[in-house]
Amino acid sequence: MQPTTTQPLEAYLNRTWRSQLSVIGVDGLPPTVSAGNVTLPIHNFKLSLRIPPTLDAAKAEKDIIKLLESNPPYNARVTVRNLRIIYIESF
């Protein structure tokens, strides 16, 4: 693996000020050995989202829910549950 940047300032900004979204868990996907190109009835995703320190967490929460639940593909139904935005100031 290689770092996303070799520039120290860019690396700092990536770790502190820039938003990051990661998929950290998924339920409902079959193992690759038996996976196929079909739509399965239920998937559960656990996402990790880091927001910049100056972003209003309450507004971010509303925007994230709206983004994830509005206009999903293939008439899917997306429901956000247990959303927790934890803001920790480390300055």
Biopython code that builds the backbone (N, CA, C, O; Angstrom):
import numpy as np
from Bio.PDB.StructureBuilder import StructureBuilder

atoms = [
    (1, "MET", "N", (0.837, -1.178, 0.000)),
    (1, "MET", "CA", (0.000, 0.000, 0.000)),
    (1, "MET", "C", (0.877, 1.234, 0.000)),
    (1, "MET", "O", (2.007, 1.226, 0.489)),
    (2, "GLN", "N", (0.330, 2.285, -0.558)),
    (2, "GLN", "CA", (1.026, 3.560, -0.590)),
    (2, "GLN", "C", (0.159, 4.616, 0.079)),
    (2, "GLN", "O", (-1.068, 4.526, 0.028)),
    (3, "PRO", "N", (0.775, 5.618, 0.707)),
    (3, "PRO", "CA", (-0.014, 6.700, 1.286)),
    (3, "PRO", "C", (-0.728, 7.486, 0.189)),
    (3, "PRO", "O", (-0.301, 7.485, -0.965)),
    (4, "THR", "N", (-1.815, 8.152, 0.560)),
    (4, "THR", "CA", (-2.551, 8.939, -0.428)),
    (4, "THR", "C", (-1.755, 10.152, -0.894)),
    (4, "THR", "O", (-2.009, 10.684, -1.974)),
    (5, "THR", "N", (-0.801, 10.588, -0.089)),
    (5, "THR", "CA", (0.052, 11.706, -0.453)),
    (5, "THR", "C", (1.377, 11.587, 0.275)),
    (5, "THR", "O", (1.470, 10.975, 1.339)),
    (6, "THR", "N", (2.383, 12.172, -0.309)),
    (6, "THR", "CA", (3.688, 12.233, 0.364)),
    (6, "THR", "C", (3.946, 13.626, 0.932)),
    (6, "THR", "O", (4.982, 13.872, 1.550)),
    (7, "GLN", "N", (3.003, 14.526, 0.718)),
    (7, "GLN", "CA", (3.138, 15.896, 1.219)),
    (7, "GLN", "C", (2.636, 15.967, 2.655)),
    (7, "GLN", "O", (1.475, 15.637, 2.898)),
    (8, "PRO", "N", (3.456, 16.384, 3.617)),
    (8, "PRO", "CA", (3.041, 16.426, 5.026)),
    (8, "PRO", "C", (1.789, 17.270, 5.276)),
    (8, "PRO", "O", (0.930, 16.869, 6.060)),
    (9, "LEU", "N", (1.671, 18.427, 4.626)),
    (9, "LEU", "CA", (0.492, 19.273, 4.844)),
    (9, "LEU", "C", (-0.772, 18.589, 4.342)),
    (9, "LEU", "O", (-1.798, 18.606, 5.021)),
    (10, "GLU", "N", (-0.706, 17.995, 3.174)),
    (10, "GLU", "CA", (-1.868, 17.279, 2.634)),
    (10, "GLU", "C", (-2.263, 16.115, 3.542)),
    (10, "GLU", "O", (-3.450, 15.882, 3.771)),
    (11, "ALA", "N", (-1.284, 15.393, 4.055)),
    (11, "ALA", "CA", (-1.570, 14.275, 4.960)),
    (11, "ALA", "C", (-2.249, 14.786, 6.229)),
    (11, "ALA", "O", (-3.199, 14.172, 6.715)),
    (12, "TYR", "N", (-1.774, 15.892, 6.758)),
    (12, "TYR", "CA", (-2.382, 16.486, 7.955)),
    (12, "TYR", "C", (-3.827, 16.894, 7.677)),
    (12, "TYR", "O", (-4.720, 16.593, 8.470)),
    (13, "LEU", "N", (-4.060, 17.570, 6.570)),
    (13, "LEU", "CA", (-5.415, 18.007, 6.220)),
    (13, "LEU", "C", (-6.339, 16.811, 6.012)),
    (13, "LEU", "O", (-7.502, 16.853, 6.413)),
    (14, "ASN", "N", (-5.842, 15.757, 5.396)),
    (14, "ASN", "CA", (-6.655, 14.552, 5.191)),
    (14, "ASN", "C", (-7.076, 13.935, 6.516)),
    (14, "ASN", "O", (-8.190, 13.423, 6.629)),
    (15, "ARG", "N", (-6.211, 13.974, 7.515)),
    (15, "ARG", "CA", (-6.506, 13.335, 8.800)),
    (15, "ARG", "C", (-7.311, 14.217, 9.744)),
    (15, "ARG", "O", (-7.884, 13.716, 10.711)),
    (16, "THR", "N", (-7.367, 15.519, 9.486)),
    (16, "THR", "CA", (-8.016, 16.403, 10.453)),
    (16, "THR", "C", (-9.165, 17.223, 9.898)),
    (16, "THR", "O", (-10.196, 17.333, 10.562)),
    (17, "TRP", "N", (-9.040, 17.796, 8.729)),
    (17, "TRP", "CA", (-10.029, 18.755, 8.243)),
    (17, "TRP", "C", (-10.927, 18.238, 7.144)),
    (17, "TRP", "O", (-12.033, 18.747, 6.962)),
    (18, "ARG", "N", (-10.488, 17.259, 6.423)),
    (18, "ARG", "CA", (-11.287, 16.781, 5.295)),
    (18, "ARG", "C", (-12.185, 15.640, 5.727)),
    (18, "ARG", "O", (-11.788, 14.764, 6.496)),
    (19, "SER", "N", (-13.409, 15.670, 5.213)),
    (19, "SER", "CA", (-14.372, 14.602, 5.527)),
    (19, "SER", "C", (-13.881, 13.281, 4.954)),
    (19, "SER", "O", (-13.240, 13.240, 3.904)),
    (20, "GLN", "N", (-14.192, 12.211, 5.657)),
    (20, "GLN", "CA", (-13.825, 10.877, 5.202)),
    (20, "GLN", "C", (-14.995, 9.941, 5.456)),
    (20, "GLN", "O", (-15.583, 9.966, 6.537)),
    (21, "LEU", "N", (-15.334, 9.133, 4.493)),
    (21, "LEU", "CA", (-16.380, 8.132, 4.646)),
    (21, "LEU", "C", (-15.770, 6.764, 4.386)),
    (21, "LEU", "O", (-15.137, 6.543, 3.354)),
    (22, "SER", "N", (-15.965, 5.846, 5.331)),
    (22, "SER", "CA", (-15.448, 4.486, 5.197)),
    (22, "SER", "C", (-16.551, 3.489, 5.497)),
    (22, "SER", "O", (-17.353, 3.695, 6.408)),
    (23, "VAL", "N", (-16.591, 2.415, 4.737)),
    (23, "VAL", "CA", (-17.463, 1.292, 5.060)),
    (23, "VAL", "C", (-16.658, 0.402, 5.996)),
    (23, "VAL", "O", (-15.615, -0.128, 5.613)),
    (24, "ILE", "N", (-17.146, 0.239, 7.231)),
    (24, "ILE", "CA", (-16.387, -0.556, 8.202)),
    (24, "ILE", "C", (-17.054, -1.888, 8.514)),
    (24, "ILE", "O", (-16.509, -2.688, 9.274)),
    (25, "GLY", "N", (-18.230, -2.136, 7.934)),
    (25, "GLY", "CA", (-18.886, -3.423, 8.117)),
    (25, "GLY", "C", (-20.091, -3.556, 7.204)),
    (25, "GLY", "O", (-20.764, -2.571, 6.899)),
    (26, "VAL", "N", (-20.360, -4.788, 6.767)),
    (26, "VAL", "CA", (-21.514, -5.065, 5.910)),
    (26, "VAL", "C", (-22.087, -6.423, 6.301)),
    (26, "VAL", "O", (-21.349, -7.401, 6.422)),
    (27, "ASP", "N", (-23.396, -6.481, 6.496)),
    (27, "ASP", "CA", (-24.110, -7.748, 6.694)),
    (27, "ASP", "C", (-24.987, -7.980, 5.465)),
    (27, "ASP", "O", (-25.529, -7.031, 4.898)),
    (28, "GLY", "N", (-25.124, -9.221, 5.061)),
    (28, "GLY", "CA", (-26.039, -9.557, 3.979)),
    (28, "GLY", "C", (-25.381, -9.849, 2.648)),
    (28, "GLY", "O", (-26.061, -10.236, 1.699)),
    (29, "LEU", "N", (-24.078, -9.672, 2.557)),
    (29, "LEU", "CA", (-23.401, -10.006, 1.303)),
    (29, "LEU", "C", (-22.866, -11.429, 1.388)),
    (29, "LEU", "O", (-22.296, -11.819, 2.407)),
    (30, "PRO", "N", (-23.048, -12.207, 0.319)),
    (30, "PRO", "CA", (-22.537, -13.581, 0.349)),
    (30, "PRO", "C", (-21.023, -13.596, 0.166)),
    (30, "PRO", "O", (-20.444, -12.621, -0.313)),
    (31, "PRO", "N", (-20.386, -14.691, 0.543)),
    (31, "PRO", "CA", (-18.952, -14.819, 0.283)),
    (31, "PRO", "C", (-18.688, -14.799, -1.228)),
    (31, "PRO", "O", (-19.560, -15.165, -2.017)),
    (32, "THR", "N", (-17.516, -14.382, -1.616)),
    (32, "THR", "CA", (-17.205, -14.253, -3.045)),
    (32, "THR", "C", (-17.336, -15.571, -3.797)),
    (32, "THR", "O", (-17.630, -15.570, -4.992)),
    (33, "VAL", "N", (-17.125, -16.677, -3.127)),
    (33, "VAL", "CA", (-17.230, -18.000, -3.756)),
    (33, "VAL", "C", (-18.651, -18.283, -4.253)),
    (33, "VAL", "O", (-18.834, -18.971, -5.258)),
    (34, "SER", "N", (-19.650, -17.753, -3.550)),
    (34, "SER", "CA", (-21.035, -18.037, -3.947)),
    (34, "SER", "C", (-21.796, -16.784, -4.365)),
    (34, "SER", "O", (-23.014, -16.838, -4.536)),
    (35, "ALA", "N", (-21.122, -15.686, -4.529)),
    (35, "ALA", "CA", (-21.785, -14.423, -4.879)),
    (35, "ALA", "C", (-22.220, -14.422, -6.336)),
    (35, "ALA", "O", (-21.586, -15.042, -7.189)),
    (36, "GLY", "N", (-23.298, -13.725, -6.601)),
    (36, "GLY", "CA", (-23.793, -13.591, -7.968)),
    (36, "GLY", "C", (-24.267, -12.175, -8.202)),
    (36, "GLY", "O", (-24.296, -11.360, -7.279)),
    (37, "ASN", "N", (-24.633, -11.883, -9.421)),
    (37, "ASN", "CA", (-25.085, -10.531, -9.753)),
    (37, "ASN", "C", (-26.598, -10.415, -9.598)),
    (37, "ASN", "O", (-27.323, -10.153, -10.558)),
    (38, "VAL", "N", (-27.052, -10.614, -8.372)),
    (38, "VAL", "CA", (-28.472, -10.485, -8.045)),
    (38, "VAL", "C", (-28.623, -9.487, -6.909)),
    (38, "VAL", "O", (-27.693, -9.249, -6.139)),
    (39, "THR", "N", (-29.799, -8.917, -6.823)),
    (39, "THR", "CA", (-30.103, -8.016, -5.725)),
    (39, "THR", "C", (-30.657, -8.825, -4.567)),
    (39, "THR", "O", (-31.656, -9.530, -4.708)),
    (40, "LEU", "N", (-30.003, -8.717, -3.431)),
    (40, "LEU", "CA", (-30.452, -9.436, -2.245)),
    (40, "LEU", "C", (-31.417, -8.560, -1.454)),
    (40, "LEU", "O", (-31.358, -7.335, -1.563)),
    (41, "PRO", "N", (-32.307, -9.159, -0.657)),
    (41, "PRO", "CA", (-33.375, -8.379, -0.020)),
    (41, "PRO", "C", (-32.913, -7.399, 1.067)),
    (41, "PRO", "O", (-33.516, -6.337, 1.224)),
    (42, "ILE", "N", (-31.872, -7.729, 1.809)),
    (42, "ILE", "CA", (-31.474, -6.861, 2.916)),
    (42, "ILE", "C", (-29.954, -6.796, 3.008)),
    (42, "ILE", "O", (-29.262, -7.811, 2.932)),
    (43, "HIS", "N", (-29.463, -5.590, 3.173)),
    (43, "HIS", "CA", (-28.042, -5.358, 3.466)),
    (43, "HIS", "C", (-27.988, -4.378, 4.625)),
    (43, "HIS", "O", (-28.792, -3.448, 4.696)),
    (44, "ASN", "N", (-27.061, -4.579, 5.517)),
    (44, "ASN", "CA", (-26.813, -3.629, 6.596)),
    (44, "ASN", "C", (-25.376, -3.160, 6.479)),
    (44, "ASN", "O", (-24.447, -3.962, 6.392)),
    (45, "PHE", "N", (-25.214, -1.855, 6.479)),
    (45, "PHE", "CA", (-23.881, -1.270, 6.380)),
    (45, "PHE", "C", (-23.577, -0.496, 7.649)),
    (45, "PHE", "O", (-24.454, 0.155, 8.216)),
    (46, "LYS", "N", (-22.351, -0.569, 8.084)),
    (46, "LYS", "CA", (-21.883, 0.282, 9.164)),
    (46, "LYS", "C", (-20.836, 1.200, 8.552)),
    (46, "LYS", "O", (-19.820, 0.751, 8.022)),
    (47, "LEU", "N", (-21.113, 2.496, 8.639)),
    (47, "LEU", "CA", (-20.249, 3.496, 8.021)),
    (47, "LEU", "C", (-19.568, 4.326, 9.095)),
    (47, "LEU", "O", (-20.114, 4.539, 10.178)),
    (48, "SER", "N", (-18.394, 4.778, 8.785)),
    (48, "SER", "CA", (-17.680, 5.706, 9.656)),
    (48, "SER", "C", (-17.486, 6.987, 8.866)),
    (48, "SER", "O", (-16.934, 6.972, 7.767)),
    (49, "LEU", "N", (-17.942, 8.092, 9.429)),
    (49, "LEU", "CA", (-17.830, 9.380, 8.757)),
    (49, "LEU", "C", (-17.135, 10.359, 9.674)),
    (49, "LEU", "O", (-17.577, 10.604, 10.796)),
    (50, "ARG", "N", (-16.056, 10.909, 9.192)),
    (50, "ARG", "CA", (-15.349, 11.947, 9.936)),
    (50, "ARG", "C", (-15.694, 13.286, 9.295)),
    (50, "ARG", "O", (-15.604, 13.450, 8.079)),
    (51, "ILE", "N", (-16.088, 14.235, 10.129)),
    (51, "ILE", "CA", (-16.443, 15.561, 9.625)),
    (51, "ILE", "C", (-15.415, 16.571, 10.126)),
    (51, "ILE", "O", (-14.776, 16.344, 11.153)),
    (52, "PRO", "N", (-15.249, 17.685, 9.411)),
    (52, "PRO", "CA", (-14.303, 18.712, 9.848)),
    (52, "PRO", "C", (-14.719, 19.302, 11.195)),
    (52, "PRO", "O", (-15.908, 19.344, 11.511)),
    (53, "PRO", "N", (-13.758, 19.754, 11.983)),
    (53, "PRO", "CA", (-14.056, 20.268, 13.322)),
    (53, "PRO", "C", (-15.015, 21.464, 13.348)),
    (53, "PRO", "O", (-15.724, 21.661, 14.334)),
    (54, "THR", "N", (-15.043, 22.247, 12.297)),
    (54, "THR", "CA", (-15.893, 23.441, 12.307)),
    (54, "THR", "C", (-17.297, 23.196, 11.768)),
    (54, "THR", "O", (-18.124, 24.107, 11.786)),
    (55, "LEU", "N", (-17.581, 22.004, 11.297)),
    (55, "LEU", "CA", (-18.903, 21.682, 10.743)),
    (55, "LEU", "C", (-19.900, 21.435, 11.865)),
    (55, "LEU", "O", (-19.594, 20.726, 12.824)),
    (56, "ASP", "N", (-21.074, 22.005, 11.755)),
    (56, "ASP", "CA", (-22.138, 21.809, 12.736)),
    (56, "ASP", "C", (-22.617, 20.363, 12.671)),
    (56, "ASP", "O", (-23.164, 19.934, 11.655)),
    (57, "ALA", "N", (-22.412, 19.611, 13.753)),
    (57, "ALA", "CA", (-22.730, 18.179, 13.767)),
    (57, "ALA", "C", (-24.221, 17.921, 13.565)),
    (57, "ALA", "O", (-24.584, 16.963, 12.881)),
    (58, "ALA", "N", (-25.087, 18.745, 14.137)),
    (58, "ALA", "CA", (-26.532, 18.546, 13.982)),
    (58, "ALA", "C", (-26.948, 18.721, 12.520)),
    (58, "ALA", "O", (-27.761, 17.953, 12.007)),
    (59, "LYS", "N", (-26.392, 19.725, 11.856)),
    (59, "LYS", "CA", (-26.691, 19.931, 10.441)),
    (59, "LYS", "C", (-26.123, 18.787, 9.609)),
    (59, "LYS", "O", (-26.770, 18.307, 8.679)),
    (60, "ALA", "N", (-24.928, 18.358, 9.942)),
    (60, "ALA", "CA", (-24.322, 17.239, 9.218)),
    (60, "ALA", "C", (-25.181, 15.989, 9.342)),
    (60, "ALA", "O", (-25.362, 15.260, 8.366)),
    (61, "GLU", "N", (-25.714, 15.735, 10.541)),
    (61, "GLU", "CA", (-26.566, 14.565, 10.756)),
    (61, "GLU", "C", (-27.794, 14.610, 9.856)),
    (61, "GLU", "O", (-28.128, 13.615, 9.213)),
    (62, "LYS", "N", (-28.469, 15.759, 9.806)),
    (62, "LYS", "CA", (-29.650, 15.902, 8.946)),
    (62, "LYS", "C", (-29.294, 15.730, 7.476)),
    (62, "LYS", "O", (-30.019, 15.073, 6.729)),
    (63, "ASP", "N", (-28.177, 16.321, 7.063)),
    (63, "ASP", "CA", (-27.758, 16.227, 5.661)),
    (63, "ASP", "C", (-27.390, 14.796, 5.279)),
    (63, "ASP", "O", (-27.706, 14.347, 4.177)),
    (64, "ILE", "N", (-26.727, 14.082, 6.181)),
    (64, "ILE", "CA", (-26.330, 12.704, 5.902)),
    (64, "ILE", "C", (-27.563, 11.819, 5.751)),
    (64, "ILE", "O", (-27.646, 11.019, 4.819)),
    (65, "ILE", "N", (-28.524, 11.962, 6.668)),
    (65, "ILE", "CA", (-29.752, 11.168, 6.583)),
    (65, "ILE", "C", (-30.482, 11.460, 5.280)),
    (65, "ILE", "O", (-30.933, 10.541, 4.597)),
    (66, "LYS", "N", (-30.597, 12.732, 4.939)),
    (66, "LYS", "CA", (-31.280, 13.112, 3.693)),
    (66, "LYS", "C", (-30.556, 12.518, 2.481)),
    (66, "LYS", "O", (-31.195, 11.994, 1.569)),
    (67, "LEU", "N", (-29.244, 12.599, 2.474)),
    (67, "LEU", "CA", (-28.468, 12.074, 1.353)),
    (67, "LEU", "C", (-28.630, 10.564, 1.209)),
    (67, "LEU", "O", (-28.811, 10.064, 0.099)),
    (68, "LEU", "N", (-28.566, 9.839, 2.317)),
    (68, "LEU", "CA", (-28.637, 8.383, 2.253)),
    (68, "LEU", "C", (-30.049, 7.869, 1.963)),
    (68, "LEU", "O", (-30.208, 6.849, 1.293)),
    (69, "GLU", "N", (-31.074, 8.566, 2.463)),
    (69, "GLU", "CA", (-32.448, 8.067, 2.312)),
    (69, "GLU", "C", (-33.151, 8.573, 1.064)),
    (69, "GLU", "O", (-34.151, 7.985, 0.652)),
    (70, "SER", "N", (-32.669, 9.634, 0.455)),
    (70, "SER", "CA", (-33.371, 10.174, -0.714)),
    (70, "SER", "C", (-32.833, 9.571, -2.007)),
    (70, "SER", "O", (-31.624, 9.433, -2.195)),
    (71, "ASN", "N", (-33.744, 9.222, -2.875)),
    (71, "ASN", "CA", (-33.444, 8.762, -4.228)),
    (71, "ASN", "C", (-32.478, 7.575, -4.306)),
    (71, "ASN", "O", (-31.496, 7.640, -5.045)),
    (72, "PRO", "N", (-32.732, 6.501, -3.566)),
    (72, "PRO", "CA", (-31.862, 5.326, -3.710)),
    (72, "PRO", "C", (-32.118, 4.640, -5.051)),
    (72, "PRO", "O", (-33.215, 4.755, -5.597)),
    (73, "PRO", "N", (-31.131, 3.934, -5.590)),
    (73, "PRO", "CA", (-31.308, 3.289, -6.899)),
    (73, "PRO", "C", (-32.245, 2.082, -6.832)),
    (73, "PRO", "O", (-32.417, 1.471, -5.777)),
    (74, "TYR", "N", (-32.834, 1.759, -7.954)),
    (74, "TYR", "CA", (-33.650, 0.556, -8.138)),
    (74, "TYR", "C", (-34.823, 0.468, -7.166)),
    (74, "TYR", "O", (-35.201, -0.628, -6.751)),
    (75, "ASN", "N", (-35.399, 1.610, -6.802)),
    (75, "ASN", "CA", (-36.536, 1.658, -5.883)),
    (75, "ASN", "C", (-36.249, 0.989, -4.541)),
    (75, "ASN", "O", (-37.159, 0.481, -3.885)),
    (76, "ALA", "N", (-35.003, 0.994, -4.145)),
    (76, "ALA", "CA", (-34.632, 0.433, -2.843)),
    (76, "ALA", "C", (-35.171, 1.337, -1.738)),
    (76, "ALA", "O", (-35.463, 2.509, -1.976)),
    (77, "ARG", "N", (-35.299, 0.801, -0.555)),
    (77, "ARG", "CA", (-35.723, 1.579, 0.607)),
    (77, "ARG", "C", (-34.532, 1.634, 1.564)),
    (77, "ARG", "O", (-34.057, 0.603, 2.039)),
    (78, "VAL", "N", (-34.066, 2.828, 1.835)),
    (78, "VAL", "CA", (-32.916, 3.026, 2.719)),
    (78, "VAL", "C", (-33.403, 3.665, 4.001)),
    (78, "VAL", "O", (-34.101, 4.678, 3.971)),
    (79, "THR", "N", (-33.038, 3.079, 5.119)),
    (79, "THR", "CA", (-33.411, 3.605, 6.429)),
    (79, "THR", "C", (-32.151, 3.774, 7.259)),
    (79, "THR", "O", (-31.366, 2.839, 7.416)),
    (80, "VAL", "N", (-31.969, 4.967, 7.783)),
    (80, "VAL", "CA", (-30.823, 5.234, 8.656)),
    (80, "VAL", "C", (-31.272, 5.047, 10.093)),
    (80, "VAL", "O", (-32.233, 5.671, 10.544)),
    (81, "ARG", "N", (-30.561, 4.175, 10.811)),
    (81, "ARG", "CA", (-30.859, 3.929, 12.221)),
    (81, "ARG", "C", (-29.580, 4.095, 13.028)),
    (81, "ARG", "O", (-28.472, 3.879, 12.536)),
    (82, "ASN", "N", (-29.767, 4.481, 14.267)),
    (82, "ASN", "CA", (-28.652, 4.563, 15.202)),
    (82, "ASN", "C", (-27.525, 5.456, 14.715)),
    (82, "ASN", "O", (-26.349, 5.149, 14.913)),
    (83, "LEU", "N", (-27.885, 6.552, 14.083)),
    (83, "LEU", "CA", (-26.868, 7.490, 13.641)),
    (83, "LEU", "C", (-26.359, 8.264, 14.847)),
    (83, "LEU", "O", (-27.132, 8.866, 15.592)),
    (84, "ARG", "N", (-25.069, 8.237, 15.019)),
    (84, "ARG", "CA", (-24.469, 8.983, 16.125)),
    (84, "ARG", "C", (-23.304, 9.776, 15.563)),
    (84, "ARG", "O", (-22.361, 9.210, 15.011)),
    (85, "ILE", "N", (-23.377, 11.075, 15.707)),
    (85, "ILE", "CA", (-22.252, 11.912, 15.346)),
    (85, "ILE", "C", (-21.626, 12.375, 16.648)),
    (85, "ILE", "O", (-22.258, 13.062, 17.451)),
    (86, "ILE", "N", (-20.400, 11.995, 16.842)),
    (86, "ILE", "CA", (-19.679, 12.365, 18.056)),
    (86, "ILE", "C", (-18.638, 13.391, 17.669)),
    (86, "ILE", "O", (-17.788, 13.140, 16.815)),
    (87, "TYR", "N", (-18.707, 14.531, 18.292)),
    (87, "TYR", "CA", (-17.772, 15.613, 17.995)),
    (87, "TYR", "C", (-16.776, 15.705, 19.135)),
    (87, "TYR", "O", (-17.159, 15.945, 20.280)),
    (88, "ILE", "N", (-15.534, 15.520, 18.836)),
    (88, "ILE", "CA", (-14.477, 15.634, 19.830)),
    (88, "ILE", "C", (-13.520, 16.703, 19.376)),
    (88, "ILE", "O", (-12.912, 16.587, 18.313)),
    (89, "GLU", "N", (-13.384, 17.718, 20.149)),
    (89, "GLU", "CA", (-12.467, 18.799, 19.813)),
    (89, "GLU", "C", (-11.109, 18.444, 20.384)),
    (89, "GLU", "O", (-10.975, 18.169, 21.576)),
    (90, "SER", "N", (-10.102, 18.453, 19.523)),
    (90, "SER", "CA", (-8.779, 18.038, 19.974)),
    (90, "SER", "C", (-7.742, 19.123, 19.754)),
    (90, "SER", "O", (-6.592, 18.827, 19.429)),
    (91, "PHE", "N", (-8.127, 20.352, 19.926)),
    (91, "PHE", "CA", (-7.177, 21.457, 19.727)),
    (91, "PHE", "C", (-6.603, 21.882, 21.044)),
    (91, "PHE", "O", (-5.782, 22.799, 21.092)),
]
sb = StructureBuilder()
sb.init_structure("model")
sb.init_model(0)
sb.init_chain("A")
sb.init_seg("    ")
for serial, (resi, resn, name, xyz) in enumerate(atoms, 1):
    if name == "N":
        sb.init_residue(resn, " ", resi, " ")
    sb.init_atom(name, np.array(xyz, "f"), 0.0, 1.0, " ", f" {name:<3s}", serial, name[0])
structure = sb.get_structure()
